[in-house]
Amino acid sequence: MSSERSSLRGRLPEIQTTDSKMTCVGRQKMKLGSKPLI
């Protein structure tokens, strides 16, 4: 899977930006969701 991701990033740099944005949002959600879960 890592090889496929690297090739996709090389083809479409836009995916890298979208991936970074989703990662930031996911981290914020995890931080907010980790409190009630724990």
C-alpha positions in Angstrom: 0.0 0.0 0.0 2.9 2.4 0.7 4.2 2.0 -2.9 0.7 2.9 -4.3 0.4 5.9 -2.1 3.9 7.2 -3.1 3.0 6.8 -6.8 -0.3 8.6 -6.4 1.4 11.5 -4.6 4.0 11.7 -7.3 1.3 11.9 -10.0 -1.1 14.3 -8.2 0.5 16.7 -5.8 -3.1 17.8 -4.9 -3.6 14.5 -3.1 -0.7 15.4 -0.7 -2.4 18.7 0.2 -5.8 17.0 0.7 -4.1 14.2 2.7 -2.4 16.7 5.0 -5.7 18.6 5.6 -7.5 15.3 6.4 -4.7 14.4 8.8 -5.0 17.7 10.6 -8.8 17.3 10.9 -8.4 13.7 12.0 -6.0 14.7 14.7 -8.4 17.4 16.0 -11.2 14.9 16.0 -9.1 12.3 17.8 -8.1 14.9 20.4 -11.7 15.8 21.0 -13.0 12.2 20.8 -10.2 10.8 23.0 -11.5 12.7 26.1 -15.0 11.1 26.3 -13.7 7.7 25.1 -11.1 7.5 27.9 
